[in-house]
């Protein structure tokens, strides 16, 4: 671990023959016509290291607020942590992430303009990535990206739905990953043709769809009562139906050893 200054960093960049910023003159504003590599490098590091103050806006700063449903909710300076391939943890910002995504030729978001609202006609891959940034907090507490959709009717009472409710899951490599109810529904391929923005019924749906819909109650997406649109009254499983608590939570161990939360309603439905 070492310490340095922004001046020292800039000197290193502009004098090293191996740097994409070699020979650049930053004594006055510039960025127009620069390569995506140069723009991405500059904005990413200036934002991360705080060389351009609290706003983190370099000369190559771009307005990405349109990535949120309400552009006013976008917080480009919001910091988040990530894990590198070698297990080390790093920090970055929403602006730096968006710069990386929009300037990398290998990114599905390469060349996209987020200075204004958009999503209509975009591929599912692009829409999923954009909606995924909500888990990083880039779109404020409501977590609604420009690709946000109303999924409230997945709950028995749409008013109970909490799309920004966070939950965690374990990735294939064992790392714990945060997500939201909105993201969980948007990413599930089995639900891609389901429209939860209006009254929705389980009637005639496949067991795969109904199981997933009922299963979201264990994530807390439908509030404390945990009733999805596929909810059924199981109270008469008890000697006194008034004693039944379908939202009562319990945990079980999955085949891979992970602990999974569930509810009494979900246990009976499955």
BELBELHU-V672359 format. One record per backbone hydrogen bond with DSSP energy under -0.5 kcal/mol. NH is the residue of the N-H (numbers start at 1). CO is the residue of the C=O. Records with the same first field share a line. If there is no record, write none. Layout:
NH->CO ; CO
This chain:
9->5
10->6
11->7
12->8
13->9
14->10
15->11
16->12
19->16
22->19
23->14
24->21
26->24
34->31
39->35
40->36
41->37
42->38
43->39
44->40
45->41
46->42
47->43
48->44
49->45
50->46
51->46
52->46
53->50
56->53
57->52
58->56
61->58
64->62
66->114
67->64
68->65
69->144
70->144
71->69
73->70
74->71
75->138
78->75
80->92
82->90
84->82 ; 88
87->84
90->82
92->80
94->78
95->76
97->93
98->94
99->95
100->96
101->97
102->98
103->99
104->100
107->104
110->107
111->102
112->109
114->112
118->66
122->119
127->123
128->124
129->125
130->126
131->127
132->128
133->129 ; 130
134->131
135->132
136->133
137->134
138->133
140->137
143->139 ; 140
144->139
145->143
146->67
148->145
151->149
153->196
154->151
155->152
156->227
157->227
158->156
160->157
161->158
162->221
165->162
167->179
169->177
171->169 ; 175
174->171
177->169
179->167
181->165
182->163
184->180
185->181
186->182
187->183
188->184 ; 185
189->187
191->188
192->189
194->191
196->194
198->195
205->202
210->206
211->207
212->208
213->209
214->210
215->211
216->212 ; 213
217->214
218->215
219->216
220->217
221->216
223->220
226->222 ; 223
227->222
228->226
229->154
231->228
234->232
237->234
238->235
241->239
243->240
244->241
248->245
250->262
252->260
254->252 ; 258
257->254
260->252
262->250
264->248
265->246
267->263
268->264
269->265
270->266
